[in-house]
Amino acid sequence: MTNIDIKVTNPNGLTPRLAAELVEEANNYSCDIHMSDGTHEGCDLKSIMNVFGSIVAGAGDTLHITFDGLDEVQALRGFKALAQTMKF
């Protein structure tokens, strides 16, 4: 199991567009990927409806993403690259 923390720096928080980018990236991998905002149990990051129903993240919050499975290292690399190119 590996993980990454992504700081939300967007003044509008985790917007639907940004959430969709995370879900799209998650669906590139076969491993289990879960996200939490530190206050809720978390959700399956491969489902946009789960993300909308579970995660409320504002500017300054941290998203905790965990990867578990055969391609978790590749998924971690992909999310690191995404975090560098997008303002979450």
Buried (B, 14 or more C-beta within 10 A) or exposed (E): EBBBEBEBEBEEBBEEEBBEBBBEBBEEBEBBBBBBBEEEEBBBBBBBEBBBEBBEBEEEBEBBBBBEBEBBEBBBEBBEEBBEEBEB
